[in-house]
Each structure stands twice: as C-alpha cells, then as structure tokens.
C-alpha cells in the first residue's frame, strides 16, 4: 500500500450525545442456566447494550483488526482517546444531559484538527527530504458513528467538516507542525435501535469538494453495525477475507471425536493477487456469508503439515487478524500457529487437482499468511551444481565451511550498539568475514594445518580482531606443541592426492606445515601488536642455525636433508664442523651417520631388553629420533624404513632373531652335542 | 523469464523489401532471419530460457509450446505458412492465455512481437481495437496490459517512412533486443576474500518500490557480497520478489567467459570445461555447506537491498545454488528486524545461539502482542459475552479454591464493561452472583458466601458510575475474612 494514502490516518468519532444512551434493543441472555440447577430458579432478564456501547465495541474491533494487520504506519485515533482507560473515564452518555453541549460537532472538529497534525512518520519523511518536503502528502479519513436526526442533519455535519478543513488548512499553511489536508474521506455511520425505522438514507461516496468526499451508511445497532464496520474496514485498509475450512478440531464434549471447523481471517488483499488477476476469485470457492455483504476466499486446511526447516518458495507474507478472535475455532487455530507450527492451505479447484497456494505460519508471535508459488517454475530442471565449474572436485572442506558459517551466524543488535569505529553491526559482520577468510583453502588437499587438531586453538584465535595476552599465550602453546610434535616426528595429515608414492617425507611435511602456518598468521599480522607476537613466536621456534639459512639460499634441492640434519645440528656445531662444499659435507655426514650407527650398535647389549618379545630389528631399536645422538643421513633413514617395512612382510629368520650384533652363530647344536657350553649368544641362554 | 515469440504470419508479411539488388526478399524472410539470430544467441548464452512460438493472422496458433529445445523452435520457424490479415488483439489475448496457463500471473514474461507494422483492417484490426477500448465490458477488455508482469518488445520489419505513416510502436532491432533482454547477467559473489564469478539466471530485473516519495528503480549490483549466515528455520520461508540460479563460471585471464560448463552442452566436454570442473570453486563449497548445515547466506544486492543464497534441491538428485531477492528496504522481514542491525553472533556478550545450539535470537518479538496472542475481550457476538459470564460463575461455584481466578475473570469483565459503557451488564452480573450466594449448598465453605456478596456489591458500586468505584484501573480484591486468612491463600 502506498504510504501517506487516506488510510495513513483515521479518526474515529463516536457521538457521545444523550441519545446514544438509548438501548440498542438487541437482547443478550447472560443467565445461561445449566440443566441441573434450573429447577425453581427464575432466570434473570436479558441485558441489552446501549447504542454507545455498540458503537464503542465496534470501533474497538475496527482498531483491533487494523492494529493486527498494520502494526506501524497506520494510525487510528478514536475521538482523541484511544485507550480503554480513557474510554472508561468518559463512561456512557448521560440521557438527561443537555444535547447541545456534547454535540458530535465538537468531535468532528477535533478529528479534523488531529488529521492536520503531522505524524511522526510524515515528519521524519519531511525532514529527510527537505527540499521536496511538499511531496509528503497529508490525507486522512474520518469515521463518524452517530445518531443523526435526518438527512438534513447529515448535510449539516458534512458542511461542518468541510468548513473546519478549510479553516484548518489556512492555519496549517503557516505552521511547521501542522500540514494542510489534501484529501479527506468522511464516513458517516448512522446508528439506530433495532425495530425502528431509519430516518437517514444510505448514500454512496460523493465528492463534496476537491478535498472532501463523504458517504453515509445507515445501520441498525448490534451485530448489524459490527458487520458493517467489518465490511468497511476491508476497502479502507485494502483487506480481503480468507476462510480456512476443514480445520480438524477435537470436540469439547467428546475428546476422541473431531469435527471440522471454519475460521475467517482478514489480511492484505495482495494475498489473493493470483486469484484476482487470473479471474479465479469466484471459482476459488469465494462465497458470500453473513447477510451477503462479505466476500471471502475459501482455502482448505491441508495435511500433512510442513516443517520449519523447509524453505518454501513464497511470494508474499501478510499479517492476519481473525474476524471472530475469541471463538473457539479461531483461538484453536491461532494457538496452534503461535506454538510454532505451520499449516499449508489448499486451493479448491474445480478440476479436483490439489494445489497448495498458501501457508499460515507465525513469526515472533505474529501470524502471517504466506503466498506460495503454485505455478510451474521457470527454473525447473536446472543443471546440477556438480556439472558446473568446480563440480568435479570432491574434497571440498564442506564440514569446515559449515563450522565457519556457524561462527559467522548473524544476530540482531539493539539500535544503540555501535562499536568504536561507528560501524553498524552488518558492517562488522562483513569485516569479520573478511578477517576469517584471509587464508582459507577450499579443499582438503590444499591444506595441512586445517586438518590438524593441534592447530585449532591458534587458527580460531588468530582471526579475531583483538587478542588478549591469554590468547597470545594459547597461540604460543599451540606452536610449542607443534614443535614437540616435530621433535617426536609425529605423522602429519598431509594429503597424498596428486603426488606419486607416499608423498613428501616427514621433515618436508613439517616444512610445508610451518610455511602454511606462517602464511595464516602473516595474513593477520597487521591487525595488532599481539598478532605480531604470535608470528614472532613461530619464526623463533622454527628458526634454523645461520649457516643452515645460508645453505638454504644456495640450493632448495638439498633442503630435505638439511632439515633433517638441522634437528641434530647442535651436535655438529659443537664439533666446529664446517663444510667447504656441499659434496664434502654430504660425504662427511654419511660418515658421521655410519659412525653414530656403530656407536649405537655398540651400546645395544647394554640397553634394556625390549618389553615385548615380538621380533624386532636391531636397527629399529637404535633409531628412535629422541635417542639418536648424532645426525642420521637420509639414506640411513630410508634404508631403515624400507627394511622395517619389508620385515613385516615375512617371518623373521630364526638366525637373525637370535643374533647378537647381527651375527648369529651357526651350527649351535653341534656345540651342544659336543658338550660345549660356551655361548656367545646371550639370548639363547636366557 | 519465459519468452513468447509472437510472429505475424499475415499475407502482408510476404511483401518484398525494397533493396537494390536482384533477388527478392520478403519481409517474412527478414523476420525469420532475425529470429534465427535470436534463437542461436539464446541457445548458446541463455539456454535455460523457456521460449514458445505463436503465429497469428486473423486467428492465432501455438506452434511450439514453452521449451528449451531451440532446434524445435528453429524448425517451426522454417516451416511457417502464410495466412490472411493481421488481427493483433486476438493474438495478444492468446498470448495472455498461454502464459497464464503455463506460468500463472506472477511470473514475469517477455513477449517479442514480430510484425510488419501493418495494423490490419476492419474488425479485429488494432485501430478498431483502440477505438472501442473504452466501451468494453469487464470480461472483454483489451488484453494489454497483461495480468502478469511483462515486457513487450516489438520487432517491426518496416522502413522508416512506413513507420511514420502508420505511427506505429517501437522499432527494435534484433541485436539490440539480444543485448537488452538476453545477455547473461554476470556478477562476482564474495564472502570476505573468497570469491567466485557467477552468472545469475534469469537476469534480475530492476525493481521499483511503490513508495510515494521518489520511486527509483533499483538494480542488482554485480558485486554480490555475503554478509553472514542464518539458519533456515530462522529465516523461515520469507517472501521473495524473484528466484535466480547462481551458476559459477570460469573466466580466463583476458576476462572472456569460457563457459559456465553447466549451461553449455554437457555431453561434449571441451578441455576448458573439464579444467573448469576440476579447479575448486567457492560456489560449490558454499552450496555444499549450506545444504549440509541447513542454512542460508544473507547477501547484499545493493544499498539497503538484500537477498539470500541457499541450496535448492530438484525432485531428483540434482541440487543447485539459488538466490532469492527480498523486497528492497532496510527491513524486508519483520522477524529479522533491520538488516543493518544484524551483526556477528560472536560480538554478543553471550552466545545468542546457546552453547549447544539450542537457542536462537530469531524471530524478533514485536513490541506489542497482536489481539489473538493476548486475552482480549470482544462481546460483539452474544456468545463472547456469555462465555465470559459463565467463566465467572464456574469459578464462583468452586470458591474458595478458585478465589484468584474468580477475581481475575471478574475484573476482566468489569474493565471491559466500564470501557464499553456497559453498566447494565455489571448490575446483571451482580444479581447473578447474589443468586449464586442463595443457592450455595449447606456443605459450602463459609468463605464462598462472603466472597460472592462482596463481589456483587463491588460490581453494583461500579455500575453506578461513581468515579470512586468505577475507576478503570481499580481492581476488586478478594475480601479478607476469618476463614480465608489473607485472601484465599489457604487453598485446600
């Protein structure tokens, strides 16, 4: 609906003249005796509402519907007092009062004056637009519920409104807070008691001047008036009616049976747009109810129900207001919806095919009628995402990105909350996304660190805008932990996809890991001084001796070896070992390896016996990296590894099992037979 | 956005085009040539578009129903026959019916009218139609404007002089039409530093908001920036203006499009397509995670304009990344509040989703409850009033156990009666309570009688309108008796 239309402001004027105290003569039996207690009791006389009560009740109902459907920007003013409190203070009209002093004319003048006052929304629009402020329109509607004496009386009321508007517009021209009325609709509702003849004739809308149009309705009090206002509110606020039929409801008396009920709802008429345009309005079960004045579209309650995690293609959602808010079927339906469940609604079609066209669902205590797309989709049979770009890649970090999305979920912040840089929450959200994605490999085989549980604390912290000292400490601990892992030569989850064989060697793996970690932290190093400290920590922990660095520059090819030697580098440094050329160094290293190997082997007999008696290679025992005191050559490592692997594939030779220093004595039985008891092989004797 | 090609097959289309040269070319040939160009373009660049072919003369005929098979369209185009006179109104009516039958009234459509600019003669001619347009009855209106959102392009096969003579509608050259309506919409989707080049299909149309002050058409910018993520349950089937497929595309270094891989024929895989399929793409990652997590990504389409990205599964095993556009504005969904006020959940003092994901900050609760969510009093129908009176009586019979509820209901009725100026009701209910008092059985608790007569007396005082007793804010409180020991606190 266009803003600042006539419906932006509505003033309801209820006549408070003595005549309104007259009874509506619609009797209500409020003494409903239950059968068991009815004997010997005379029921009380029924009560009847006054014209005033009827008018107030219906005005309240009019407001209720408008507030339900338009919580904002539709202002209804009831006689200047729109609260029940104030209404109670006014009380019913006094029949003995002088009719002149409380004429409805005062109310109408007050209504016009209130229409002249600019609303908050109008004021806001006017101030934001400044030079085009005159484009903010001021239109309104006055609904006057009164008891007129005659058609002449009606004309008198109309003239009064017209005159007041002209006067007020003059005043408004010279005021900042007032706005001249450009268009006003006057709706006069003449109320008369039941069983009487009306003295006022109905009249269609008529232009009284360029500013004012007027219409007259003559209605009997009671439910006719209620019905009339219900009919009036629809065109006034662009509403339409939908009746939900076939609502299964448990019977109050017999809880195990259920009957079907209907509930009528009002909502913006755009919810029926599809019917209106296609001319299906009448076909779609539109029926006239209650005195033939109302039109409603019938939609059928549909089972099975839908669940909240389903995303429907919805083209509109409109707030509803039940026509009969307190009736049992209405409150059953609204409570059902307010409890968080949704109902699909089916459009009855003459062809008998089932078309689901609407859905009722509540959001935060407000019920909405959702319009679902029920026609063929132009996007049917689209190519699958797996057929497009990147569709053949199979190792996306789907779970990790899911985690990323959870971390970047949005939440509403109060208007007042602005951060130091005056950024709105949504800008903060964007900048958080930017920080979190500075280094974010999309596939598993592109990353090592994100596949390692050990890196998680650091990876989670480093993306933060600010780090505490404690955070820095956690990051440092993570780094130390990695250093420890490297010292223990723990395996890394390096992807072998795309590389032949078993992938890079352990030390190469750690190099890749450290590099990646550095890339991640470097991306955030500018954020704060504490981020820098994390990077410093990494650089320090993975630092190499100066000559290592030198050599690294000379040839990357040798890096593997160097990294390995680097770990045991201290040993070498002590010896003041310098190398003239790469080759020489290589040779020496190998010699040294052999040397150290020999040493270890010599140590072997003294070392404690392995706990399990499983066949083990001597070399294996010698090789745990923690134990190795001297550098180990790549070749040795490799050979060991291969032998180790091979050894698992065959049963160990009996001789080698019982060997000492890889030497097994042959023909032992001969010695035994000869009675010699000399055993070189310690194991054999034990 | 489906397309209807409305081809004039009247006899006048066979008129020759005056070109210097030997061979005679008919207008029809030119039209067919133009459409061939259009179909070829669509087959390569706009393959997902549904197109149908309708021919018209004094009658109209649906030659090819909506299809993506451009060969069929081309074939039909090559086998056109010639008929009698031009009768535009009936043809437009036909188009209107065809579109509504297939797509309903909310789906925007493009209609390409190919004609020679001849208006027709006699009944059914455009001139006749326009002359009588004001005197139509409700169900025989001129078919324009169509009941569905539409764009009507007129490809007029005529020379400039003829156009002036007939004062016809727009003249639109084929290639211009292709640029305007059928060029693919390319954009960059980004989530922080992760980006992907995408094609958005169908082209997002500019949107004009129906505001009185300064209505300006808004266009979707080519930079689609993700601002954050929300659970599907929280966004909860929001109303959208339109839906679009988001197809990742490969862009080579020169900036030329290699192909979407998807829109191109998948059967004949070119090496480039294979390459594109194997290099990781952010769209695919995003789609996969959105699908697994059941979430949507909130995406900014322009200033104060947002949409959402989500995984949409076809009935089969196929699924796709889709984008829906919300109504432009700062608060498109009441249950999300202002989008600019949505920030990262990690900034909140307490995790709004709870440590175990059991909570949600959505939906936002409106300031005021709606009438159906609170206990309003409506007595328009007699039954409403009767129910309220019965409630009081039911509780009255269970005094003193129900003292609290009794007075709660009593005060609700009292307040409403005062507001409605319905003093007569207060008197009547007072009498009812007095009678209840006389009907109390001997076994009744003595407190019951005291409370009933106390309540009746208070109602009577209120019905006098005396400001001392009839104040709206005043509440009738339970009488303090020796038996109640402080207002019904001793419930048995």
HADDOCK unambig.tbl for C-alpha pairs under 7 A between the chains (distance, minus, plus):
assign (segid A and resid 2 and name CA) (segid B and resid 210 and name CA) 6.16 0.50 0.50
assign (segid A and resid 2 and name CA) (segid B and resid 211 and name CA) 5.64 0.50 0.50
assign (segid A and resid 2 and name CA) (segid B and resid 212 and name CA) 6.18 0.50 0.50
assign (segid A and resid 3 and name CA) (segid B and resid 211 and name CA) 6.26 0.50 0.50
assign (segid A and resid 3 and name CA) (segid B and resid 212 and name CA) 6.18 0.50 0.50
assign (segid A and resid 28 and name CA) (segid B and resid 382 and name CA) 5.99 0.50 0.50
assign (segid A and resid 30 and name CA) (segid B and resid 386 and name CA) 5.37 0.50 0.50
assign (segid A and resid 30 and name CA) (segid B and resid 389 and name CA) 6.84 0.50 0.50
assign (segid A and resid 47 and name CA) (segid B and resid 424 and name CA) 6.68 0.50 0.50
assign (segid A and resid 47 and name CA) (segid B and resid 425 and name CA) 6.45 0.50 0.50
assign (segid A and resid 49 and name CA) (segid B and resid 422 and name CA) 6.43 0.50 0.50
assign (segid A and resid 53 and name CA) (segid B and resid 420 and name CA) 4.97 0.50 0.50
assign (segid A and resid 53 and name CA) (segid B and resid 421 and name CA) 5.62 0.50 0.50
assign (segid A and resid 53 and name CA) (segid B and resid 422 and name CA) 5.99 0.50 0.50
assign (segid A and resid 56 and name CA) (segid B and resid 420 and name CA) 5.91 0.50 0.50
assign (segid A and resid 57 and name CA) (segid B and resid 380 and name CA) 6.89 0.50 0.50
assign (segid A and resid 57 and name CA) (segid B and resid 420 and name CA) 6.21 0.50 0.50
assign (segid A and resid 64 and name CA) (segid B and resid 371 and name CA) 6.56 0.50 0.50
assign (segid A and resid 68 and name CA) (segid B and resid 370 and name CA) 5.38 0.50 0.50
assign (segid A and resid 68 and name CA) (segid B and resid 371 and name CA) 6.46 0.50 0.50
assign (segid A and resid 84 and name CA) (segid B and resid 419 and name CA) 5.34 0.50 0.50
assign (segid A and resid 85 and name CA) (segid B and resid 419 and name CA) 6.71 0.50 0.50
assign (segid A and resid 85 and name CA) (segid B and resid 472 and name CA) 5.74 0.50 0.50
assign (segid A and resid 87 and name CA) (segid B and resid 419 and name CA) 5.13 0.50 0.50
assign (segid A and resid 88 and name CA) (segid B and resid 418 and name CA) 5.02 0.50 0.50
assign (segid A and resid 88 and name CA) (segid B and resid 419 and name CA) 3.96 0.50 0.50
assign (segid A and resid 88 and name CA) (segid B and resid 421 and name CA) 6.71 0.50 0.50
assign (segid A and resid 88 and name CA) (segid B and resid 472 and name CA) 5.96 0.50 0.50
assign (segid A and resid 91 and name CA) (segid B and resid 418 and name CA) 6.82 0.50 0.50
assign (segid A and resid 91 and name CA) (segid B and resid 419 and name CA) 7.00 0.50 0.50
assign (segid A and resid 91 and name CA) (segid B and resid 421 and name CA) 5.04 0.50 0.50
assign (segid A and resid 92 and name CA) (segid B and resid 421 and name CA) 4.53 0.50 0.50
assign (segid A and resid 135 and name CA) (segid B and resid 213 and name CA) 6.64 0.50 0.50
assign (segid A and resid 136 and name CA) (segid B and resid 213 and name CA) 6.93 0.50 0.50
assign (segid A and resid 223 and name CA) (segid B and resid 380 and name CA) 6.53 0.50 0.50
assign (segid A and resid 223 and name CA) (segid B and resid 381 and name CA) 6.94 0.50 0.50
assign (segid A and resid 226 and name CA) (segid B and resid 380 and name CA) 6.84 0.50 0.50
assign (segid A and resid 274 and name CA) (segid B and resid 105 and name CA) 6.05 0.50 0.50
assign (segid A and resid 274 and name CA) (segid B and resid 106 and name CA) 6.91 0.50 0.50
assign (segid A and resid 277 and name CA) (segid B and resid 105 and name CA) 6.54 0.50 0.50
assign (segid A and resid 277 and name CA) (segid B and resid 147 and name CA) 5.77 0.50 0.50
assign (segid A and resid 278 and name CA) (segid B and resid 105 and name CA) 6.51 0.50 0.50
assign (segid A and resid 308 and name CA) (segid B and resid 233 and name CA) 5.30 0.50 0.50
assign (segid A and resid 308 and name CA) (segid B and resid 236 and name CA) 6.54 0.50 0.50
assign (segid A and resid 309 and name CA) (segid B and resid 232 and name CA) 5.59 0.50 0.50
assign (segid A and resid 309 and name CA) (segid B and resid 233 and name CA) 4.84 0.50 0.50
assign (segid A and resid 311 and name CA) (segid B and resid 232 and name CA) 6.73 0.50 0.50
assign (segid A and resid 311 and name CA) (segid B and resid 236 and name CA) 6.65 0.50 0.50
assign (segid A and resid 311 and name CA) (segid B and resid 237 and name CA) 4.93 0.50 0.50
assign (segid A and resid 312 and name CA) (segid B and resid 237 and name CA) 5.13 0.50 0.50
assign (segid A and resid 313 and name CA) (segid B and resid 237 and name CA) 6.89 0.50 0.50
assign (segid A and resid 314 and name CA) (segid B and resid 237 and name CA) 6.33 0.50 0.50
assign (segid A and resid 314 and name CA) (segid B and resid 238 and name CA) 6.29 0.50 0.50
assign (segid A and resid 314 and name CA) (segid B and resid 239 and name CA) 4.77 0.50 0.50
assign (segid A and resid 314 and name CA) (segid B and resid 240 and name CA) 6.18 0.50 0.50
assign (segid A and resid 315 and name CA) (segid B and resid 239 and name CA) 4.72 0.50 0.50
assign (segid A and resid 315 and name CA) (segid B and resid 240 and name CA) 5.12 0.50 0.50
assign (segid A and resid 315 and name CA) (segid B and resid 241 and name CA) 6.25 0.50 0.50
assign (segid A and resid 316 and name CA) (segid B and resid 239 and name CA) 4.42 0.50 0.50
assign (segid A and resid 316 and name CA) (segid B and resid 240 and name CA) 6.69 0.50 0.50
assign (segid A and resid 317 and name CA) (segid B and resid 239 and name CA) 5.68 0.50 0.50
assign (segid A and resid 325 and name CA) (segid B and resid 372 and name CA) 6.09 0.50 0.50
assign (segid A and resid 326 and name CA) (segid B and resid 378 and name CA) 6.94 0.50 0.50
assign (segid A and resid 326 and name CA) (segid B and resid 384 and name CA) 6.92 0.50 0.50
assign (segid A and resid 334 and name CA) (segid B and resid 372 and name CA) 6.68 0.50 0.50
assign (segid A and resid 363 and name CA) (segid B and resid 335 and name CA) 5.99 0.50 0.50
assign (segid A and resid 363 and name CA) (segid B and resid 363 and name CA) 5.84 0.50 0.50
assign (segid A and resid 364 and name CA) (segid B and resid 335 and name CA) 6.47 0.50 0.50
assign (segid A and resid 364 and name CA) (segid B and resid 363 and name CA) 4.98 0.50 0.50
assign (segid A and resid 364 and name CA) (segid B and resid 364 and name CA) 5.70 0.50 0.50
assign (segid A and resid 364 and name CA) (segid B and resid 365 and name CA) 4.68 0.50 0.50
assign (segid A and resid 364 and name CA) (segid B and resid 366 and name CA) 6.82 0.50 0.50
assign (segid A and resid 365 and name CA) (segid B and resid 365 and name CA) 6.73 0.50 0.50
assign (segid A and resid 365 and name CA) (segid B and resid 369 and name CA) 6.91 0.50 0.50
assign (segid A and resid 365 and name CA) (segid B and resid 373 and name CA) 6.84 0.50 0.50
assign (segid A and resid 366 and name CA) (segid B and resid 370 and name CA) 6.59 0.50 0.50
assign (segid A and resid 375 and name CA) (segid B and resid 103 and name CA) 5.39 0.50 0.50
assign (segid A and resid 375 and name CA) (segid B and resid 104 and name CA) 5.59 0.50 0.50
assign (segid A and resid 376 and name CA) (segid B and resid 102 and name CA) 6.49 0.50 0.50
assign (segid A and resid 376 and name CA) (segid B and resid 103 and name CA) 5.35 0.50 0.50
assign (segid A and resid 378 and name CA) (segid B and resid 1 and name CA) 6.73 0.50 0.50
assign (segid A and resid 378 and name CA) (segid B and resid 2 and name CA) 6.84 0.50 0.50
assign (segid A and resid 381 and name CA) (segid B and resid 314 and name CA) 6.99 0.50 0.50
assign (segid A and resid 383 and name CA) (segid B and resid 262 and name CA) 5.84 0.50 0.50
assign (segid A and resid 384 and name CA) (segid B and resid 318 and name CA) 4.89 0.50 0.50
assign (segid A and resid 384 and name CA) (segid B and resid 319 and name CA) 5.38 0.50 0.50
assign (segid A and resid 384 and name CA) (segid B and resid 320 and name CA) 5.65 0.50 0.50
assign (segid A and resid 385 and name CA) (segid B and resid 284 and name CA) 6.72 0.50 0.50
assign (segid A and resid 385 and name CA) (segid B and resid 319 and name CA) 6.37 0.50 0.50
assign (segid A and resid 385 and name CA) (segid B and resid 320 and name CA) 5.15 0.50 0.50
assign (segid A and resid 387 and name CA) (segid B and resid 261 and name CA) 6.85 0.50 0.50
assign (segid A and resid 387 and name CA) (segid B and resid 262 and name CA) 5.59 0.50 0.50
assign (segid A and resid 388 and name CA) (segid B and resid 248 and name CA) 6.75 0.50 0.50
assign (segid A and resid 388 and name CA) (segid B and resid 260 and name CA) 6.29 0.50 0.50
assign (segid A and resid 388 and name CA) (segid B and resid 261 and name CA) 4.78 0.50 0.50
assign (segid A and resid 388 and name CA) (segid B and resid 262 and name CA) 4.51 0.50 0.50
assign (segid A and resid 388 and name CA) (segid B and resid 277 and name CA) 5.99 0.50 0.50
assign (segid A and resid 389 and name CA) (segid B and resid 248 and name CA) 5.72 0.50 0.50
assign (segid A and resid 389 and name CA) (segid B and resid 249 and name CA) 6.07 0.50 0.50
assign (segid A and resid 389 and name CA) (segid B and resid 250 and name CA) 6.60 0.50 0.50
assign (segid A and resid 389 and name CA) (segid B and resid 260 and name CA) 6.60 0.50 0.50
assign (segid A and resid 389 and name CA) (segid B and resid 261 and name CA) 5.99 0.50 0.50
assign (segid A and resid 389 and name CA) (segid B and resid 276 and name CA) 4.88 0.50 0.50
assign (segid A and resid 389 and name CA) (segid B and resid 277 and name CA) 4.34 0.50 0.50
assign (segid A and resid 389 and name CA) (segid B and resid 281 and name CA) 6.46 0.50 0.50
assign (segid A and resid 390 and name CA) (segid B and resid 276 and name CA) 6.00 0.50 0.50
assign (segid A and resid 390 and name CA) (segid B and resid 277 and name CA) 4.24 0.50 0.50
assign (segid A and resid 390 and name CA) (segid B and resid 278 and name CA) 5.24 0.50 0.50
assign (segid A and resid 390 and name CA) (segid B and resid 279 and name CA) 5.15 0.50 0.50
assign (segid A and resid 390 and name CA) (segid B and resid 280 and name CA) 4.63 0.50 0.50
assign (segid A and resid 390 and name CA) (segid B and resid 281 and name CA) 4.69 0.50 0.50
assign (segid A and resid 390 and name CA) (segid B and resid 284 and name CA) 6.42 0.50 0.50
assign (segid A and resid 391 and name CA) (segid B and resid 277 and name CA) 5.10 0.50 0.50
assign (segid A and resid 391 and name CA) (segid B and resid 278 and name CA) 6.79 0.50 0.50
assign (segid A and resid 391 and name CA) (segid B and resid 284 and name CA) 6.57 0.50 0.50
assign (segid A and resid 392 and name CA) (segid B and resid 277 and name CA) 5.03 0.50 0.50
assign (segid A and resid 392 and name CA) (segid B and resid 278 and name CA) 5.04 0.50 0.50
assign (segid A and resid 393 and name CA) (segid B and resid 278 and name CA) 5.28 0.50 0.50
assign (segid A and resid 393 and name CA) (segid B and resid 279 and name CA) 6.72 0.50 0.50
assign (segid A and resid 393 and name CA) (segid B and resid 280 and name CA) 6.04 0.50 0.50
assign (segid A and resid 396 and name CA) (segid B and resid 285 and name CA) 5.95 0.50 0.50
assign (segid A and resid 398 and name CA) (segid B and resid 285 and name CA) 6.11 0.50 0.50
assign (segid A and resid 398 and name CA) (segid B and resid 288 and name CA) 5.97 0.50 0.50
assign (segid A and resid 398 and name CA) (segid B and resid 289 and name CA) 5.02 0.50 0.50
assign (segid A and resid 399 and name CA) (segid B and resid 289 and name CA) 6.65 0.50 0.50
assign (segid A and resid 401 and name CA) (segid B and resid 289 and name CA) 6.08 0.50 0.50
assign (segid A and resid 402 and name CA) (segid B and resid 289 and name CA) 5.02 0.50 0.50
assign (segid A and resid 402 and name CA) (segid B and resid 293 and name CA) 6.08 0.50 0.50
assign (segid A and resid 405 and name CA) (segid B and resid 229 and name CA) 5.93 0.50 0.50
assign (segid A and resid 408 and name CA) (segid B and resid 228 and name CA) 5.70 0.50 0.50
assign (segid A and resid 408 and name CA) (segid B and resid 229 and name CA) 6.08 0.50 0.50
assign (segid A and resid 408 and name CA) (segid B and resid 344 and name CA) 5.81 0.50 0.50
assign (segid A and resid 408 and name CA) (segid B and resid 345 and name CA) 6.74 0.50 0.50
assign (segid A and resid 409 and name CA) (segid B and resid 228 and name CA) 5.73 0.50 0.50
assign (segid A and resid 409 and name CA) (segid B and resid 229 and name CA) 4.51 0.50 0.50
assign (segid A and resid 409 and name CA) (segid B and resid 230 and name CA) 5.55 0.50 0.50
assign (segid A and resid 409 and name CA) (segid B and resid 344 and name CA) 6.05 0.50 0.50
assign (segid A and resid 409 and name CA) (segid B and resid 345 and name CA) 5.76 0.50 0.50
assign (segid A and resid 410 and name CA) (segid B and resid 228 and name CA) 5.87 0.50 0.50
assign (segid A and resid 410 and name CA) (segid B and resid 229 and name CA) 5.95 0.50 0.50
assign (segid A and resid 410 and name CA) (segid B and resid 230 and name CA) 6.19 0.50 0.50
assign (segid A and resid 410 and name CA) (segid B and resid 342 and name CA) 5.70 0.50 0.50
assign (segid A and resid 410 and name CA) (segid B and resid 343 and name CA) 5.25 0.50 0.50
assign (segid A and resid 410 and name CA) (segid B and resid 344 and name CA) 4.85 0.50 0.50
assign (segid A and resid 410 and name CA) (segid B and resid 345 and name CA) 5.27 0.50 0.50
assign (segid A and resid 411 and name CA) (segid B and resid 342 and name CA) 5.23 0.50 0.50
assign (segid A and resid 411 and name CA) (segid B and resid 343 and name CA) 5.54 0.50 0.50
assign (segid A and resid 411 and name CA) (segid B and resid 344 and name CA) 6.22 0.50 0.50
assign (segid A and resid 411 and name CA) (segid B and resid 345 and name CA) 5.22 0.50 0.50
assign (segid A and resid 411 and name CA) (segid B and resid 361 and name CA) 6.09 0.50 0.50
assign (segid A and resid 412 and name CA) (segid B and resid 341 and name CA) 5.63 0.50 0.50
assign (segid A and resid 412 and name CA) (segid B and resid 342 and name CA) 4.39 0.50 0.50
assign (segid A and resid 412 and name CA) (segid B and resid 343 and name CA) 6.27 0.50 0.50
assign (segid A and resid 413 and name CA) (segid B and resid 341 and name CA) 5.38 0.50 0.50
assign (segid A and resid 413 and name CA) (segid B and resid 342 and name CA) 6.00 0.50 0.50
assign (segid A and resid 413 and name CA) (segid B and resid 343 and name CA) 6.61 0.50 0.50
assign (segid A and resid 414 and name CA) (segid B and resid 341 and name CA) 6.94 0.50 0.50
assign (segid A and resid 415 and name CA) (segid B and resid 341 and name CA) 6.60 0.50 0.50
assign (segid A and resid 424 and name CA) (segid B and resid 340 and name CA) 6.27 0.50 0.50
assign (segid A and resid 424 and name CA) (segid B and resid 341 and name CA) 6.48 0.50 0.50
assign (segid A and resid 425 and name CA) (segid B and resid 340 and name CA) 6.21 0.50 0.50
assign (segid A and resid 425 and name CA) (segid B and resid 341 and name CA) 5.14 0.50 0.50
assign (segid A and resid 425 and name CA) (segid B and resid 342 and name CA) 5.40 0.50 0.50
assign (segid A and resid 425 and name CA) (segid B and resid 343 and name CA) 4.06 0.50 0.50
assign (segid A and resid 426 and name CA) (segid B and resid 227 and name CA) 6.78 0.50 0.50
assign (segid A and resid 426 and name CA) (segid B and resid 340 and name CA) 4.98 0.50 0.50
assign (segid A and resid 426 and name CA) (segid B and resid 341 and name CA) 6.06 0.50 0.50
assign (segid A and resid 426 and name CA) (segid B and resid 342 and name CA) 5.27 0.50 0.50
assign (segid A and resid 426 and name CA) (segid B and resid 343 and name CA) 4.91 0.50 0.50
assign (segid A and resid 428 and name CA) (segid B and resid 343 and name CA) 6.21 0.50 0.50
assign (segid A and resid 428 and name CA) (segid B and resid 344 and name CA) 6.96 0.50 0.50
assign (segid A and resid 429 and name CA) (segid B and resid 227 and name CA) 5.99 0.50 0.50
assign (segid A and resid 429 and name CA) (segid B and resid 228 and name CA) 6.44 0.50 0.50
assign (segid A and resid 429 and name CA) (segid B and resid 343 and name CA) 5.04 0.50 0.50
assign (segid A and resid 429 and name CA) (segid B and resid 344 and name CA) 4.92 0.50 0.50
assign (segid A and resid 430 and name CA) (segid B and resid 192 and name CA) 6.83 0.50 0.50
assign (segid A and resid 430 and name CA) (segid B and resid 227 and name CA) 5.10 0.50 0.50
assign (segid A and resid 433 and name CA) (segid B and resid 191 and name CA) 6.48 0.50 0.50
assign (segid A and resid 433 and name CA) (segid B and resid 192 and name CA) 4.75 0.50 0.50
assign (segid A and resid 434 and name CA) (segid B and resid 192 and name CA) 3.71 0.50 0.50
assign (segid A and resid 434 and name CA) (segid B and resid 193 and name CA) 5.70 0.50 0.50
assign (segid A and resid 437 and name CA) (segid B and resid 192 and name CA) 5.72 0.50 0.50
assign (segid A and resid 437 and name CA) (segid B and resid 193 and name CA) 5.32 0.50 0.50
assign (segid A and resid 437 and name CA) (segid B and resid 194 and name CA) 6.45 0.50 0.50
assign (segid A and resid 438 and name CA) (segid B and resid 193 and name CA) 5.85 0.50 0.50
assign (segid A and resid 442 and name CA) (segid B and resid 280 and name CA) 6.93 0.50 0.50
